[in-house]
Amino acid sequence: MKKWTGVFLAVLAVCLLFPLFGCGKEEPQRNFYEISAVYDEGALDAQMNFTYFNQTGEDISLLKFNLYGNAYREDAEYKPVSKAYESNAYYAGESYGDMQILTVSDCLEWDIGGEDKNILAVTPKEPISPGESASFTIEYTVKLANVNHRTGITQKTVNLGNFYPILCVYENGKFYECNYYSSGDPFYSECADYGVTFTADAKYTVASSGKCTAASAEGTKKTYTYTLKNARDFAIVLSDSFTAVQAKSGNVAVAYYFTDDAQAEKKLELISRCISYFGEQFGQYPYETYCAVQTGFCYGGMEYPALTMIGDTLAEADSVYTIVHETAHQWWYAAVGNNETEHAWLDEGLAEYSTLLFFEQYPEYGFTRSALIQSAKKMYQTYFSVQTQIFGEADTRMTRPLNAFQGDLEYVCLTYDKGVLLFDALRETLGKERFLAALAKFYKKYSGKIASPQNLKDCFKKGAAAIITSYEDGTAIL
């Protein structure tokens, strides 16, 4: 996700479907989300048939799903929007939504729990042995708040990010539960395959993570069928005000959906360039389609596999920057996953530095490497100075849980800005060619998987790995 920091400166004064591209060996079967959803003016009625393949090596007697849509409740303990962004997000005043689980069939029992009514626990009829599978049908509804956010009704669009129960990652003998903290992206998921059927009023134009394989109209409704393979999430944005421009970037069908943009064709060209450039530097883009969508969003933008949200109130230069940053996330987050709730700098820092690399290649967009480095250094050093003056010392650790950041400012400075400085230090140490080769190795090795900071270090030489550690644990003071 791209957050803008002007407000902070003021404050500071053969698998299930098919294997992933280019694989020389057969991949394990992936979990499968088969979702049928109907949108009707403010609410989503949906059914999800979920097939779980046990790859853990252990018997599984309980499955847990994150219910991200429940974060928009009035009584939610963890609010999805921080105080700094409330006025931008809630354009019509306070508004609330929720995700209600109606039934779960083909299971022994189910329950809603977690710290904030954010976890669906499903007990299968019998334990699922390693290598075996089980299927469940979950019927649920999502009530949407009027909010410029990942899941909500904006002034011109409807954002459906995180609109379905998504399986928690299983690690260290348990399922990892995600609380919806307002700083950062509180998500952590494994890749799965998707088959989505989505119905809405025919007046809407629909942008989606998946490739549209069929569309049909009946009365005033239109139904779309989508597929998406080996992806961490699935998102949809719809609007009765969209115009779309489309092109090809190599074998990838790219599109830009917008409500008001006099530079739409230039944005489409930018998107195509991003797909081509990042593919050449790091490795092949993993999906058949990609779209950037101009929509109501209180931050700069938000990444999902094969779809990114771009805030519709951004100035032209900020919109260009955000498109590049969010597209870079298709490599660092969508393909190479990580635990964003604990290692947010890993994907955000890589996406931010990849953005710098793109603008270094294309200076006509008005951003230079030196200016971007200086901006990151100024933000980080200002943060360090203020923290030292107020608290006597500054905690500059990059690896920490999202709820350990003291608000959006600290989060941005330590994940984005310090992330840029970290990767530039690696580049200066190794040279650009070896630096890019290490990132390409990281991408190739962990595409479709979850990577840790240690996995990144292992793709660099020993001396460079020490640099990463010094920035990560806060001992590197600039």
C-alpha positions in Angstrom: 0.0 0.0 0.0 1.2 3.5 -0.7 0.6 6.1 2.0 1.3 9.8 1.4 3.3 11.6 4.0 2.4 15.3 3.6 0.2 15.1 6.8 3.2 13.6 8.6 5.5 16.5 7.6 3.0 18.8 9.1 2.9 16.7 12.3 6.6 16.7 12.4 6.6 20.2 11.4 -1.2 -30.4 -12.8 -2.4 -28.8 -9.7 -5.9 -27.8 -8.8 -6.1 -25.8 -11.9 -2.7 -25.4 -13.5 0.9 -24.9 -12.2 2.5 -21.5 -11.9 4.3 -20.1 -15.0 7.6 -21.5 -15.9 7.8 -24.3 -13.4 9.8 -27.3 -14.3 8.1 -29.6 -11.8 4.6 -30.2 -10.7 3.5 -28.1 -7.8 1.4 -29.2 -4.8 -2.3 -28.8 -5.0 -3.5 -25.4 -3.8 -6.5 -24.5 -1.8 -9.5 -23.4 -3.9 -12.0 -20.6 -3.3 -15.1 -21.0 -5.4 -17.1 -17.8 -4.6 -20.6 -16.8 -5.9 -21.5 -13.2 -4.8 -24.3 -10.8 -5.6 -24.0 -7.1 -5.0 -27.2 -5.1 -4.3 -26.7 -1.5 -3.3 -24.7 -1.6 -0.2 -24.6 -5.3 0.6 -23.1 -8.5 -0.7 -24.8 -11.8 -0.4 -22.3 -14.6 -1.1 -21.6 -18.3 -0.9 -18.1 -19.7 -0.8 -17.2 -23.4 -1.5 -13.8 -23.8 0.0 -11.5 -26.8 -0.6 -8.6 -27.3 1.7 -5.6 -29.4 0.8 -3.5 -30.3 3.9 0.1 -29.6 3.0 1.2 -29.2 6.7 2.4 -32.7 7.4 0.2 -32.8 10.4 -3.4 -33.8 11.1 -5.7 -30.7 11.0 -8.7 -30.8 13.3 -9.6 -27.1 13.1 -9.4 -24.5 10.3 -9.4 -20.7 10.9 -10.4 -17.9 8.5 -9.8 -14.2 8.7 -12.9 -12.1 8.5 -11.5 -8.8 7.4 -14.9 -7.4 6.6 -15.8 -7.4 10.3 -13.3 -4.7 11.1 -15.8 -2.1 9.9 -18.2 -2.8 12.8 -19.2 0.1 15.1 -18.0 -1.9 18.1 -14.7 -3.1 16.5 -11.8 -3.0 18.9 -9.3 -2.4 16.0 -10.5 0.4 13.7 -9.5 0.0 10.0 -8.8 3.8 9.7 -6.5 5.8 11.9 -7.5 9.2 13.4 -5.2 10.9 10.9 -7.2 9.6 7.9 -10.8 9.6 9.3 -11.9 12.8 7.6 -10.6 11.6 4.2 -12.1 8.1 4.7 -15.5 8.8 6.1 -16.7 11.4 3.6 -20.3 11.5 4.8 -19.7 11.1 8.5 -19.6 7.9 10.6 -20.6 4.7 8.8 -20.3 1.1 9.6 -20.4 -2.3 8.0 -19.8 -6.0 8.9 -19.3 -9.5 7.7 -21.9 -11.9 8.9 -21.4 -15.7 8.7 -24.9 -17.3 8.2 -24.1 -21.0 7.9 -21.1 -23.3 7.4 -22.1 -26.7 6.0 -20.3 -30.0 5.7 -18.5 -29.5 9.0 -18.9 -30.7 12.6 -19.3 -27.2 14.1 -18.2 -23.6 13.5 -17.8 -20.5 15.7 -16.9 -16.8 15.5 -14.0 -15.7 17.7 -10.6 -14.1 17.7 -9.6 -10.9 19.5 -12.1 -8.8 17.6 -14.8 -11.1 16.2 -12.4 -11.5 13.3 -11.9 -15.2 13.1 -14.2 -18.0 11.8 -13.2 -21.4 13.3 -14.4 -24.5 11.4 -14.2 -28.0 12.9 -14.2 -30.6 10.1 -16.3 -33.8 10.6 -13.0 -35.6 11.1 -9.4 -34.6 11.2 -7.8 -33.9 7.8 -4.7 -36.1 7.4 -1.6 -34.9 5.5 -2.1 -35.0 1.8 -5.9 -35.2 2.2 -8.5 -32.6 1.4 -11.9 -31.4 2.8 -14.5 -29.0 1.5 -16.9 -26.6 3.3 -19.6 -24.3 2.1 -19.8 -20.9 3.8 -22.8 -18.6 3.3 -22.2 -15.0 4.4 -23.2 -11.4 3.9 -21.1 -8.2 3.8 -22.7 -4.9 4.7 -20.6 -2.1 3.3 -19.7 1.1 5.1 -19.7 4.5 3.3 -15.9 4.8 3.4 -13.0 5.5 1.0 -11.2 2.3 2.0 -10.4 -1.3 0.9 -13.9 -2.5 1.5 -16.6 0.1 1.2 -18.8 2.3 -0.8 -17.0 5.4 -2.0 -18.5 8.5 -3.7 -18.1 7.0 -7.2 -17.2 3.4 -6.8 -17.6 0.3 -4.7 -14.4 -1.3 -3.3 -14.5 -5.0 -2.6 -11.1 -5.9 -1.2 -11.0 -8.6 1.5 -14.7 -9.4 0.9 -14.6 -13.1 1.7 -13.3 -15.4 4.6 -9.7 -16.2 3.8 -7.8 -19.0 5.4 -5.2 -18.1 8.0 -1.6 -19.2 7.3 -0.7 -22.3 9.2 2.8 -22.1 10.9 4.5 -23.3 14.0 1.6 -25.7 14.7 -1.2 -23.2 14.6 -3.2 -20.8 12.3 -1.9 -17.2 12.4 -4.7 -14.8 13.1 -4.6 -11.3 11.7 -6.0 -8.3 13.6 -7.1 -5.3 11.4 -4.6 -2.7 12.6 -5.0 0.7 10.9 -1.2 1.2 10.3 0.0 -0.8 7.3 -1.6 -3.8 5.6 -2.7 -6.3 8.2 -2.8 -9.3 5.9 -1.0 -12.6 5.7 -2.1 -15.3 3.3 -0.9 -18.2 1.1 -1.5 -18.5 -2.6 -4.6 -20.4 -3.7 -6.8 -20.7 -6.8 -10.0 -18.8 -7.4 -13.2 -19.3 -9.3 -15.5 -16.3 -8.8 -19.0 -15.6 -10.1 -20.1 -12.0 -9.5 -23.5 -10.5 -10.2 -24.4 -6.8 -10.0 -26.7 -4.3 -11.7 -25.9 -4.0 -15.4 -25.2 -0.3 -15.0 -21.9 -1.1 -13.3 -18.6 -1.7 -15.0 -16.6 -4.3 -13.1 -12.8 -4.5 -12.6 -11.4 -7.6 -11.1 -8.3 -9.5 -10.0 -9.2 -12.4 -12.2 -9.5 -13.1 -15.9 -13.1 -12.8 -17.1 -14.0 -16.0 -18.8 -17.8 -15.4 -19.3 -20.4 -12.7 -18.9 -24.2 -12.8 -19.3 -27.1 -10.5 -18.7 -30.5 -11.3 -17.3 -33.0 -8.5 -16.8 -31.3 -5.6 -15.1 -28.4 -7.8 -13.8 -25.1 -8.9 -15.3 -23.1 -11.9 -14.1 -19.3 -12.3 -14.6 -17.2 -15.4 -14.2 -13.5 -15.0 -13.3 -10.6 -17.3 -12.7 -7.3 -16.5 -11.0 -4.5 -19.0 -10.2 -1.8 -19.0 -7.5 -2.9 -15.7 -5.9 -3.0 -14.5 -2.3 -6.2 -12.5 -2.6 -9.0 -11.6 -4.9 -10.5 -8.1 -5.3 -13.2 -6.3 -7.2 -14.0 -2.7 -7.9 -17.2 -1.6 -9.6 -18.7 1.7 -10.7 -21.4 3.2 -12.9 -19.0 5.9 -13.9 -16.0 3.9 -15.1 -14.3 4.3 -18.5 -11.7 1.7 -19.3 -8.7 1.8 -21.7 -6.9 -1.4 -22.5 -3.7 -2.6 -24.1 -1.2 -5.5 -24.2 2.2 -5.6 -22.4 3.8 -8.6 -23.9 1.3 -11.4 -23.2 -0.4 -9.5 -20.4 -3.7 -7.8 -20.9 -3.5 -4.5 -19.1 -6.3 -2.0 -18.3 -6.9 1.3 -16.6 -10.3 2.0 -15.1 -11.1 5.6 -14.3 -13.9 8.0 -13.5 -12.1 11.3 -14.2 -8.6 11.3 -15.8 -7.6 13.5 -18.7 -4.3 11.5 -18.8 -5.8 8.1 -19.0 -3.9 7.0 -22.1 -0.6 8.0 -20.6 -1.5 6.1 -17.4 -2.2 3.0 -19.6 1.2 3.4 -21.2 2.8 3.8 -17.8 1.2 0.6 -16.6 2.4 -1.3 -19.6 5.9 0.0 -19.1 5.8 -1.1 -15.5 4.8 -4.7 -16.3 7.5 -4.9 -19.0 10.3 -3.2 -16.9 9.7 -5.2 -13.7 9.4 -8.4 -15.6 12.8 -7.8 -17.3 14.5 -6.9 -14.0 13.0 -9.5 -11.6 11.1 -12.2 -13.5 7.9 -12.8 -15.5 4.7 -11.2 -14.3 2.7 -14.1 -12.8 -0.9 -13.5 -14.2 -2.6 -13.1 -17.5 -4.2 -9.8 -16.7 -3.5 -6.6 -14.7 -5.6 -3.5 -14.0 -5.1 -0.3 -12.1 -8.4 1.2 -10.9 -9.0 4.9 -10.0 -11.2 4.7 -7.0 -12.1 6.4 -3.7 -9.3 5.6 -1.3 -8.0 7.6 1.7 -4.4 6.5 1.1 -2.4 6.7 -2.1 -3.2 3.2 -3.3 -3.6 -0.5 -2.4 -2.3 -3.6 -4.0 -4.1 -6.9 -4.7 -3.0 -9.6 -7.1 -3.6 -8.5 -10.7 -5.5 -5.4 -9.4 -4.5 -2.2 -7.7 -6.6 0.6 -6.3 -5.4 4.2 -7.1 -6.8 7.0 -5.0 -9.0 9.3 -7.1 -8.0 12.5 -5.4 -4.3 12.2 -6.0 -2.4 15.0 -7.9 -1.1 13.9 -11.3 2.5 13.3 -10.1 1.3 11.4 -7.0 -1.0 9.2 -9.2 1.9 8.3 -11.5 4.1 7.4 -8.5 1.4 5.3 -6.9 0.7 3.3 -10.0 4.4 2.4 -10.2 4.6 1.5 -6.5 1.5 -0.6 -6.5 2.5 -2.4 -9.7 5.8 -3.2 -8.1 3.8 -5.0 -5.4 2.8 -7.6 -8.0 6.3 -8.9 -7.6 6.8 -8.1 -3.9 3.6 -9.2 -2.1 1.5 -10.8 -4.8 4.1 -13.2 -6.1 6.7 -13.2 -3.3 4.6 -13.2 -0.2 5.6 -12.3 3.4 4.0 -11.7 6.8 3.0 -8.1 6.3 1.8 -7.9 10.0 5.4 -8.5 11.3 7.8 -7.8 8.4 6.0 -4.9 6.5 9.3 -3.5 5.4 10.0 -6.5 3.3 7.4 -6.0 0.6 6.9 -2.2 1.1 10.6 -1.5 1.1 11.1 -3.6 -2.0 8.2 -2.1 -3.8 9.4 1.4 -2.9 12.9 0.8 -4.1 11.6 -0.9 -7.3 9.7 2.3 -7.9 13.0 4.2 -7.7 14.6 1.8 -10.1 11.7 2.4 -12.6 12.0 6.1 -12.5 15.7 5.9 -12.8 15.1 4.1 -16.1 12.4 6.5 -17.2 13.5 10.0 -16.0 10.8 11.7 -18.2 8.3 11.1 -15.4 10.1 13.7 -13.3 11.5 11.6 -10.5 15.2 11.0 -10.0 17.1 8.5 -7.9 19.0 11.3 -6.0 15.8 13.2 -5.2 14.0 10.0 -4.0 17.0 9.0 -1.9 17.3 12.4 -0.4 13.6 12.5 0.4 13.7 9.1 2.1 16.8 10.2 4.1 15.2 13.5 5.2 12.0 11.8 6.4 14.0 9.1 8.3 16.5 11.5 9.8 13.7 13.9 10.9 11.8 11.0 12.5 15.0 9.9 14.3 15.8 13.5 15.5 12.3 14.1 16.8 12.1 10.7 18.5 15.5 11.3 20.2 14.5 14.7 21.4 11.2 13.6 22.8 12.0 10.2 24.2 15.8 10.3 24.6 16.3 7.6 22.0 14.6 6.4 18.8 13.5 2.9 18.2 14.5 2.3 14.6 13.8 -1.4 14.4 12.1 -2.3 11.1 10.9 -5.7 12.1 8.0 -5.3 14.6 4.3 -6.1 14.7 2.0 -3.5 13.1 0.5 -2.6 16.5 4.0 -1.8 17.8 4.3 1.2 15.5 3.3 4.5 17.1 1.0 5.5 14.3 1.2 6.0 10.6 4.3 8.3 10.7 6.6 5.8 12.3 5.3 3.1 10.1 6.0 5.0 6.9 9.4 6.2 8.0 10.6 2.7 9.0 9.0 0.6 6.3 9.1 2.8 3.2 11.8 5.4 3.8 14.3 3.3 5.8 13.4 0.4 3.4 14.6 2.6 0.4 17.8 3.4 2.3 18.4 -0.2 3.1 18.1 -1.4 -0.5 20.2 1.5 -1.8 22.9 0.6 0.7 22.8 -3.0 -0.7 23.0 -1.7 -4.2 26.0 0.6 -3.4 27.8 -2.4 -1.7 27.2 -4.9 -4.5 26.9 -2.8 -7.6 23.6 -2.5 -9.5 24.1 -5.7 -11.6 24.7 -8.0 -8.7 22.0 -6.3 -6.7 19.4 -6.9 -9.4 20.7 -10.5 -9.8 20.1 -11.2 -6.1 16.5 -9.8 -6.3 15.8 -11.9 -9.4 17.1 -14.9 -7.5 14.8 -14.0 -4.6 11.8 -13.7 -6.9 12.5 -16.9 -8.7 13.0 -18.9 -5.6 9.9 -17.6 -3.6 7.3 -16.8 -6.2 4.0 -18.3 -5.1 5.5 -18.8 -1.6 6.0 -16.9 1.6 9.4 -15.4 2.2 11.0 -14.2 5.4 13.8 -11.6 5.9 16.2 -14.5 6.4 15.2 -15.9 3.0 16.1 -12.5 1.5 19.4 -12.4 3.2 20.2 -15.9 1.9 19.8 -14.6 -1.7 22.6 -12.0 -1.0 26.2 -12.5 -0.2 27.2 -12.8 3.5 28.4 -9.2 3.8 25.2 -7.8 2.2 23.1 -10.0 4.5 24.8 -8.3 7.5 23.7 -4.9 6.1 20.1 -6.1 6.0 20.4 -7.3 9.6 21.8 -4.0 10.8 18.9 -2.0 9.2 16.3 -4.5 10.3 17.3 -4.6 14.0 17.9 -0.8 14.3 21.7 -0.8 14.7 22.2 1.0 11.4 21.9 4.7 12.3 22.1 7.2 9.3 
